[in-house]
């Protein structure tokens, strides 16, 4: 057992059930034994404990020691936050996007600047092929939102029209495109800065219009 392991299993594979999912502590990508790793040609059904020591995160290239235990498929994950689940759903989608002309390999999937407002989680999702304002609906929203439709939501900075879609392995989300494709970003840090700025601006109230400047002559009716 190596003390360099940061996860709660401390590098001891005997502590892991075969269906235990682990999350990369660098980029949040989740290794799910039920899915395996298409990038490294790891077959579905392969437990994390059976991955070779040379295996690395397919999303950010972190080594195995950076992975932390999430839980087994049959149990609730202590990190099962909807924004974490959202990012991981897009990370799974990214695996099938690699190699396409719109895919910028210098970028990673990341959920940035999310805040909870009225039961919804709103922020910006960065992927190698788009940057979207993204809203995870509240329970009441899910009862009325329809995939393929649109919704208008109010935030401190104004009202926004979002397209509603069904994200595989996640559910309904509302999105508004900010950038697509992502070819103008030369590195992930630049995308992070743009996304954080957009996420912050979403929650900044619009400045009221200043009153018109009235001259003394106008004031006196001249």
Secondary structure as UniProt FT lines:
FT   TURN            3..4
FT   TURN            8..11
FT   HELIX           13..15
FT   TURN            18..19
FT   STRAND          20..24
FT   TURN            25..27
FT   STRAND          30..31
FT   TURN            33..35
FT   TURN            38..41
FT   TURN            44..45
FT   HELIX           48..50
FT   TURN            53..54
FT   TURN            58..60
FT   HELIX           64..66
FT   STRAND          67..72
FT   TURN            73..74
FT   TURN            78..79
FT   HELIX           82..97
FT   TURN            98..99
FT   TURN            101..102
FT   TURN            105..106
FT   STRAND          110..117
FT   TURN            118..119
FT   STRAND          120..126
FT   STRAND          131..136
FT   HELIX           139..142
FT   TURN            143..144
FT   TURN            147..148
FT   STRAND          150..155
FT   TURN            156..157
FT   STRAND          158..167
FT   TURN            168..170
FT   STRAND          171..179
FT   TURN            183..184
FT   HELIX           188..202
FT   HELIX           216..219
FT   TURN            220..221
//
